Amino acid sequence: MVGMHDKDEAPARFKDLAVDAVDHQALADWWCAAIGYVRRPAADGGQRPVQWPVPISDPAGAGPLIWVNPVPEHKTVKNRMHLDVWGDPDRLVALGATVIRERDHEIDWHVMGDPEGNEFCVFTPPDTAA
C-alpha cells in the first residue's frame, strides 16, 4: 500500500513543531498559558540565552515539543501548516487570541490567530461536544 512503510525505511521521522515569532519570549509564554505547556529547561539546567529559540513542552509528556523561534519579520501571509487544538475559543480570546473565522455550517472548528497572527484551529473537546 502506498505510504505504508516501515519507519526505518522512511527518509525522515517527525521530531518537533516550530512557530516563528518576532517576540518569541512572549509568544512562548502565551502558548504555555494557552495549552498548558511549560518552558523546557536547558539540558545543563541553566538558562538559554534570551535570543535563542524557546522550547516548550507538555509537562505530562503527551504532546509534541514546540520550538518558538525568533524571526525579524512579522507574519504577512496565511500559514501553510498550523496547530489544531481542543479548546474554548472565548477563553483563548481572553488570553489574547483573535477569531479569524468562527465555526459555521461549512467548518466544525474556529480558525484563530495567536497574538502574532499565527493561525491555529480550535475544536470543541469531545467530552463537551453538543
C-alpha positions as CSV (number, residue, x, y, z in Angstrom):
1,M,0.0,0.0,0.0
2,V,1.3,3.5,-0.9
3,G,2.6,5.3,2.1
4,M,2.8,2.2,4.3
5,H,6.5,1.8,5.0
6,D,8.5,0.5,8.0
7,K,9.6,3.6,9.9
8,D,13.3,2.6,9.4
9,E,12.7,2.9,5.6
10,A,11.3,6.4,5.7
11,P,13.6,9.2,4.7
12,A,12.5,11.3,7.7
13,R,10.8,11.0,11.1
14,F,8.7,13.6,12.9
15,K,10.7,15.4,15.6
16,D,9.2,18.7,16.8
17,L,6.9,21.6,15.7
18,A,8.2,25.1,15.3
19,V,6.4,28.5,15.5
20,D,8.0,31.7,14.3
21,A,7.6,35.0,16.3
22,V,9.1,38.5,16.4
23,D,8.8,38.4,20.3
24,H,9.5,34.7,20.7
25,Q,9.8,35.0,24.5
26,A,6.3,36.5,24.9
27,L,4.8,34.1,22.4
28,A,6.3,31.1,24.2
29,D,4.7,32.3,27.4
30,W,1.4,32.8,25.6
31,W,1.4,29.3,24.1
32,C,2.3,27.9,27.6
33,A,-0.7,29.6,29.1
34,A,-3.0,28.7,26.2
35,I,-2.3,24.9,26.0
36,G,-0.8,24.2,29.5
37,Y,2.8,23.7,28.3
38,V,5.9,24.7,30.2
39,R,9.3,26.0,29.1
40,R,11.7,23.1,28.8
41,P,14.9,23.6,30.8
42,A,18.3,23.6,29.1
43,A,20.0,20.2,29.2
44,D,22.5,21.5,31.7
45,G,19.8,23.1,33.9
46,G,21.0,26.6,33.1
47,Q,19.3,29.4,31.3
48,R,19.3,29.6,27.5
49,P,20.4,32.9,26.0
50,V,17.4,35.2,25.5
51,Q,18.0,35.4,21.7
52,W,17.8,31.6,21.3
53,P,14.6,29.7,20.4
54,V,12.4,28.7,23.3
55,P,11.4,25.0,23.6
56,I,8.0,24.4,25.3
57,S,6.6,21.0,26.2
58,D,3.7,19.2,27.6
59,P,4.5,18.6,31.3
60,A,2.7,15.2,31.1
61,G,4.8,14.3,28.1
62,A,1.7,13.7,25.9
63,G,2.2,16.4,23.3
64,P,5.0,17.3,20.9
65,L,7.9,19.6,21.7
66,I,7.3,23.1,20.2
67,W,10.1,25.5,19.5
68,V,9.2,29.2,19.4
69,N,11.8,30.7,17.1
70,P,12.8,34.3,16.8
71,V,12.4,35.9,13.4
72,P,12.9,39.6,12.4
73,E,9.7,39.8,10.2
74,H,6.1,39.9,11.1
75,K,3.7,37.3,9.7
76,T,2.3,38.5,6.3
77,V,0.5,35.5,4.7
78,K,-1.6,32.6,5.7
79,N,0.2,29.7,7.4
80,R,0.6,26.6,5.2
81,M,0.9,24.4,8.4
82,H,-0.8,25.1,11.7
83,L,-1.7,23.6,15.1
84,D,-5.1,22.1,15.8
85,V,-6.1,22.2,19.5
86,W,-9.0,21.2,21.7
87,G,-10.2,24.2,23.5
88,D,-12.5,27.1,24.3
89,P,-12.4,30.0,21.8
90,D,-13.7,32.5,24.3
91,R,-11.0,31.7,26.9
92,L,-8.3,31.9,24.2
93,V,-9.6,35.3,23.1
94,A,-9.4,36.4,26.7
95,L,-5.7,35.4,26.6
96,G,-5.1,37.5,23.5
97,A,-6.0,35.3,20.5
98,T,-8.2,36.6,17.7
99,V,-11.0,34.9,15.9
100,I,-10.3,34.7,12.2
101,R,-13.3,32.6,11.3
102,E,-16.0,31.2,13.6
103,R,-17.3,27.7,13.4
104,D,-20.2,27.6,11.0
105,H,-22.2,25.4,8.6
106,E,-19.0,24.8,6.5
107,I,-16.4,24.1,9.2
108,D,-16.7,22.5,12.6
109,W,-14.0,24.5,14.3
110,H,-12.8,28.1,14.9
111,V,-9.9,29.4,13.0
112,M,-7.9,31.7,15.3
113,G,-4.7,33.6,15.5
114,D,-2.2,33.8,18.3
115,P,-1.0,37.2,19.4
116,E,1.4,37.4,16.4
117,G,-1.2,36.2,14.0
118,N,-0.1,32.5,13.5
119,E,-3.2,30.6,12.7
120,F,-4.5,27.6,14.6
121,C,-7.8,25.7,14.7
122,V,-9.8,25.2,17.9
123,F,-12.1,22.2,18.1
124,T,-14.7,21.6,20.8
125,P,-13.4,18.9,23.1
126,P,-15.2,15.6,22.5
127,D,-16.4,15.4,26.2
128,T,-18.2,18.8,25.7
129,A,-19.4,18.5,22.1
130,A,-23.1,19.0,21.6
